Amino acid sequence: MALTLTERTQPVPEKVSFESGDGFVVANLYLPEGHDPSRRYPAVAVGGSLTSVKEQMGGNYAGELARRGIIALAIDYRNYGESSGAMRQFEDQASKAEDLSAALRYLKKRSEVAGTGILGICTSGGTALYTAAKDPNVGALATVAGFFSDPELVSKMFGGKEGIDSRIAASREARKRYDDEGVIQTVFAYMPNDKTAVSSGPNEYYMDHSRGGSVRAWRNEFAVMAWEPWLAFDPLAQAPHVTAPALVVHSDGAAFPDQARKMYGLLAGPKESHWTEGKHYDFYDQAETVRQAADRVASHFHSKLG
């Protein structure tokens, strides 16, 4: 087994917070070694997978980008981790896209920042498209092993119209219970062979307590009332509105490679594809896979934001 990034010495981040929407976001700020406030650096907001927190894959990549001379900000979206929000574990792309925009505003206020961009890993690859489609502060965009859903894929994943309708009904019932009683019903986000979970595959990254499952701040929970907005997640519809220079890092072993190809074809601006090797979760924390991806991502941001 390859050496995981969690077994390496990571740069020590600074914890920061900033306003977003009706609350605040907590993030880990990674500065390049020998950081000089009189210099100018590319600066990148980093988001991770569904339900993830900043100490997981987002932090791995933020640390790697800092090693490569980039200011990187790994965030907890609102309703997750240390960030604000009463609707814990609630998936809402509008809220998440605003959190990425808030992260870019935070970075732009720093005097040493030359330009700002977004790195989205897995689900945040799709979320980043929502932000990039609207926010001019996205000077460049990169995705790693991105999840790029659309209605056709959702139908295949969740049992067609019957499966979707039943989840939407459960979502609305759970939302009513939350509004009436303040109760948040949850299911597993990741659980092998559990058809009530959002993902019922092997999910070894989350099941392994030496990997993602070891992060104490992470909760393997998905709010049932979030089914309706989650099923409406459609980053492919956002791609034609993205004009910022984009880099797509993916592999045939990562999740839904044909969706990544489809999304890449829809991007409206300058774009590059880096098709490499590796299984999906290798891109989260397996040292060599992450190093190679981070090399390519850092080069992209240096050339577009430096």
C-alpha positions in Angstrom: 0.0 0.0 0.0 1.3 3.5 -0.9 2.3 5.8 1.9 -0.7 8.0 2.7 -0.4 11.7 3.2 -1.8 11.4 6.7 1.5 9.6 7.6 3.6 12.5 6.3 4.4 15.8 8.1 1.8 18.3 6.9 2.4 22.0 7.0 0.8 23.6 10.1 -2.2 25.7 9.0 -3.6 28.8 10.7 -7.3 28.6 11.6 -9.3 31.5 10.2 -13.0 32.4 9.8 -15.0 34.8 7.7 -18.6 35.7 7.0 -20.7 33.8 4.5 -24.4 34.2 3.9 -26.2 34.4 7.2 -23.3 32.8 9.1 -19.6 32.1 8.9 -17.1 29.6 7.5 -14.1 28.2 9.4 -11.1 27.3 7.3 -7.5 26.2 7.6 -5.1 28.6 5.9 -1.9 27.1 4.5 1.0 29.5 3.7 4.0 28.7 1.5 7.2 27.9 3.3 9.2 31.1 3.8 6.0 33.1 3.2 6.9 36.8 2.6 4.0 39.3 3.0 5.8 41.6 0.6 5.6 39.0 -2.2 2.6 38.2 -4.4 1.2 34.6 -4.5 -1.6 32.8 -6.2 -4.4 32.0 -3.7 -6.8 29.1 -3.9 -9.9 28.0 -2.0 -10.1 24.2 -1.7 -13.3 22.2 -1.1 -13.6 18.4 -0.6 -16.1 15.5 -1.1 -19.7 15.2 0.1 -19.9 15.6 3.9 -16.1 16.1 4.1 -14.3 18.5 6.5 -11.2 20.6 6.0 -9.0 18.0 7.7 -9.6 15.4 5.0 -8.7 15.6 1.3 -9.2 19.4 1.2 -6.5 19.8 3.8 -4.2 17.3 2.0 -4.3 19.3 -1.2 -4.1 22.7 0.5 -0.9 21.6 2.2 0.5 20.3 -1.0 -0.3 23.5 -2.8 1.4 25.5 -0.1 4.5 23.4 -0.6 4.4 24.5 -4.2 4.2 28.2 -3.4 0.5 28.8 -3.3 -1.6 30.2 -0.5 -4.4 27.6 0.0 -7.5 27.7 2.1 -9.2 24.4 3.0 -12.8 25.2 4.1 -15.6 23.6 6.1 -18.8 24.4 4.3 -21.6 25.8 6.4 -23.5 23.1 8.2 -20.3 21.0 8.4 -17.3 20.8 10.7 -16.6 23.9 12.6 -18.6 26.3 10.4 -21.9 27.8 11.4 -25.3 26.4 10.5 -28.2 24.9 12.4 -29.1 22.4 9.6 -26.1 20.1 10.2 -25.1 17.7 7.4 -27.5 19.5 5.0 -26.4 19.5 1.4 -27.2 22.7 -0.4 -25.2 23.7 -3.5 -26.4 27.4 -3.4 -25.0 27.7 0.1 -21.8 25.8 -0.8 -21.2 27.9 -3.9 -21.6 31.1 -1.8 -19.1 29.7 0.8 -16.5 29.3 -2.0 -17.2 32.9 -3.1 -16.8 34.0 0.5 -13.5 32.2 0.7 -12.3 34.0 -2.5 -13.4 37.4 -1.0 -11.4 36.6 2.1 -8.3 35.7 0.1 -8.6 38.8 -2.1 -8.4 41.1 0.9 -4.9 39.8 1.7 -2.3 42.2 0.4 0.0 39.4 -0.8 -2.5 37.7 -3.1 -2.0 38.1 -6.8 -5.1 36.2 -8.0 -7.7 33.8 -6.7 -9.0 30.5 -7.9 -10.8 27.3 -6.7 -9.8 23.7 -6.4 -12.7 21.3 -6.1 -12.2 17.6 -5.2 -14.9 15.0 -5.9 -18.3 16.7 -5.2 -16.7 20.1 -4.8 -15.4 19.7 -8.4 -19.1 20.1 -9.3 -19.8 22.8 -6.7 -16.9 24.8 -8.0 -18.7 25.0 -11.4 -21.6 26.7 -9.7 -19.3 29.3 -8.2 -17.2 29.8 -11.4 -20.3 30.3 -13.5 -21.2 33.4 -11.6 -18.3 34.8 -9.6 -15.6 36.9 -11.4 -13.2 36.3 -8.5 -12.7 32.8 -9.9 -9.6 33.6 -11.9 -8.9 29.9 -12.5 -10.4 26.6 -11.7 -9.2 23.1 -11.2 -11.0 19.8 -10.4 -9.5 16.5 -9.1 -11.6 13.3 -9.4 -14.6 15.6 -9.7 -18.2 14.4 -9.4 -20.2 15.9 -12.2 -23.8 14.9 -11.9 -26.8 15.5 -14.2 -30.4 14.3 -14.2 -29.6 11.3 -16.4 -26.9 10.1 -14.0 -29.1 10.8 -10.9 -31.8 8.6 -12.4 -29.3 5.7 -12.9 -27.8 6.0 -9.5 -31.0 6.2 -7.5 -33.5 3.9 -9.1 -35.2 6.0 -11.8 -38.3 8.0 -11.2 -39.6 5.7 -8.4 -36.4 6.0 -6.4 -36.1 9.7 -6.9 -39.7 10.4 -6.1 -39.5 8.3 -2.9 -36.4 10.2 -1.7 -37.9 13.6 -2.5 -41.0 12.6 -0.5 -38.8 11.6 2.4 -36.8 14.8 2.1 -39.9 16.9 2.3 -41.3 15.0 5.3 -37.9 15.3 7.1 -37.8 19.0 6.3 -41.3 19.5 7.8 -40.2 17.6 10.9 -37.1 19.9 11.2 -39.3 23.0 10.8 -41.8 21.8 13.3 -39.6 20.0 15.9 -36.0 21.0 15.1 -35.1 17.3 14.6 -32.6 16.5 11.9 -33.1 12.9 10.5 -30.0 11.4 9.0 -28.8 8.4 7.0 -25.3 7.2 6.4 -23.5 9.2 3.7 -21.2 6.2 3.0 -21.9 2.6 4.0 -21.1 -0.5 2.0 -24.2 -2.5 0.9 -26.6 -0.1 2.6 -29.2 1.0 0.1 -30.4 3.8 2.4 -27.0 5.5 2.3 -26.1 8.1 -0.3 -23.2 5.9 -1.4 -23.4 2.1 -0.8 -20.1 1.2 -2.5 -17.0 -0.1 -0.7 -16.1 3.5 0.3 -12.8 2.3 1.7 -11.5 5.8 2.3 -14.3 6.5 4.8 -14.4 3.0 6.3 -10.7 2.9 7.0 -9.9 4.5 10.4 -6.3 5.1 9.3 -7.6 7.2 6.4 -10.6 9.5 6.1 -12.5 7.7 8.8 -9.9 8.7 11.4 -10.8 12.4 11.2 -12.8 13.1 14.4 -14.5 16.2 13.0 -16.1 14.2 10.2 -19.6 12.8 10.6 -20.7 9.9 8.4 -24.2 11.5 8.2 -26.4 13.0 5.5 -29.5 14.9 6.4 -32.6 13.2 4.9 -34.1 16.6 4.2 -31.2 17.3 1.9 -32.3 14.6 -0.6 -34.3 17.0 -2.7 -31.5 19.6 -3.3 -28.9 16.8 -3.6 -30.8 15.1 -6.4 -31.1 18.4 -8.2 -27.2 18.8 -8.2 -26.4 19.4 -11.8 -23.0 20.9 -12.4 -23.1 19.9 -16.1 -25.7 22.6 -16.5 -23.2 25.1 -15.1 -20.3 24.1 -17.2 -21.3 26.1 -20.4 -21.3 29.3 -18.2 -17.7 28.8 -17.0 -15.2 30.9 -18.8 -12.3 30.9 -16.3 -9.3 28.8 -17.4 -10.0 25.3 -16.2 -7.9 22.2 -15.5 -9.7 18.8 -15.2 -7.6 16.1 -13.5 -9.3 12.7 -13.7 -8.7 9.0 -14.5 -10.7 6.0 -15.8 -10.4 4.6 -12.3 -12.0 7.7 -10.7 -15.8 8.2 -10.3 -17.8 8.5 -13.5 -15.1 9.3 -16.0 -17.5 9.7 -18.8 -19.3 12.5 -16.9 -15.9 14.2 -16.5 -15.3 14.0 -20.2 -18.8 15.4 -20.9 -18.3 18.3 -18.5 -14.9 19.1 -20.0 -16.5 19.3 -23.4 -19.1 21.8 -22.1 -16.6 24.3 -20.5 -16.7 27.6 -22.4 -13.3 29.0 -21.5 -9.7 27.9 -22.0 -9.3 24.4 -20.7 -6.8 21.6 -20.2 -7.4 17.9 -19.3 -4.9 15.8 -17.4 -5.9 12.2 -17.7 -3.9 10.1 -15.4 -4.0 6.8 -13.4 -5.4 6.0 -10.0 -8.6 4.8 -8.3 -11.0 7.4 -7.1 -9.9 7.4 -3.4 -6.2 7.3 -4.4 -6.7 11.0 -5.3 -7.7 11.8 -1.8 -4.7 10.7 0.2 -2.4 8.3 -1.6 0.9 10.1 -1.6 2.2 9.6 -5.1 -1.2 10.1 -6.8 -1.8 13.3 -4.8 1.7 14.6 -5.4 1.3 14.1 -9.2 -2.1 15.8 -9.2 -0.9 18.6 -7.0 2.1 19.2 -9.3 -0.2 19.6 -12.2 -2.8 21.7 -10.3 -0.1 24.0 -8.9 1.4 24.6 -12.3 -2.0 25.6 -13.6 -2.6 28.1 -10.9 0.9 29.6 -11.1 0.4 30.1 -14.8 -3.1 31.6 -14.6 -3.0 33.5 -11.3 0.7 34.2 -10.6 
